[in-house]
Amino acid sequence: MRERSAAQADELIRALCDVRDKAVRQLTWLENRESSLEGATLRRDINEAQAHITRLQRRYLGGEAAPRQRLQQAR
């Protein structure tokens, strides 16, 4: 059962990383156009996705961590 959970977590982590990476590219595009309100919302979503990725890695993959792409909170 543990092996199956780890495999599922790995798939979910990959999917979350893909979504996070697309959001980072979109954020860069928005910031180049000075859309700060939309950028702040997207930044929070990116940070939330990264938090989920980190928790899944710790819980199911023994703490194997991919490089973090946590963005600073909008002020």
N, C-alpha and C positions, 0 to 999 in steps of 0.2 A: 504494500500500500504506500509506503514512504517513497519508493521509487516512482510510482505513478504520480504522486503529488508533486514531486520534484520536476518531473517531465512537464506536467501541466503548468507549474509555476514558471518554468523556463520559457514555454510558449507565450504565456501571458506577459512575461518580462520583455520578450522580443517585440510583441505587439505594442506594448506601452512605450518602448524605446522608439519605435517607428513613429508613433503618434507624437511623442515628445519632440523628436527631431524635426518633423514637419512643422510643429508649432514654433520651434525655435527659428526656422527659416521664415515663417510667416511673421514672427515678431520682428525679425531683422528688417523685413520689407516694410512693416508698419512704422518702425522707428525711423527709417529713412524718409518716410513721408510725414513724420511728426504727428502720428496718431497716438498720443499718449494715453488717452482713456482706454481705447481698445487694447493697447499694448500692456497696460496694467492688468487688465482682465486676463489676457493671454499669459502673462508672466505668472500669475497666480495658478492658472491651470497647469503650466509647465512644472512649477514647483510641487504641486499636488501629485502629478504623475510621477515625478522623481521620488517623492516620499513613498508612494506605493511600490515602486520598483525596489527601493532600498529595503522596505519591510519584507517583500517577497524573497529577495535574495538572502536576507538574514534568516528568515524562518524556514525556507525550503531548500536553500542551496548552501547552507553552512556559512553564510556571510560573504560569499564570493561577490565582490562588488565591481561593477563596471565603473568607468570614470563618471563622476557626478557632473551634471550640467545644471546645477542649481543656480538660478538667477537671483539677483538682488531684488528684494521686495520693492515695489513702487512706493514712493514717498509722496 
